[in-house]
Amino acid sequence: MLKGVTIFTTNTCAYCQMVKKYLNIKGVSYEEVNLDENPHRRSEAMEISGALTVPVTVVTKKDDTREIIVGYNLSKLAPALV
């Protein structure tokens, strides 16, 4: 069961749009953190993912465990949403 989903994005990221579209199709609500509009949160995204790229999708389960998916990776994102 999901507690929440957060996606770190930028304005020019095509993969970010694809992840958001996938979540919308699946009916999964999410919080978007646009790093162009919130540059002070870049370090948070990098710390969470260990990467300098977006999208970074954080799937938090009811037990507060988190799965971190970097990029547009449906083979990891789809099972994380179950």
Buried (B, 14 or more C-beta within 10 A) or exposed (E): EBEBBBBBBBEEBEBBBBBBEBBEEEEBEBEBBBBEEEEEEBEBBBEBBEEEBBBBBBBBBEEEEEBBBBBBBEEBBEEBBE
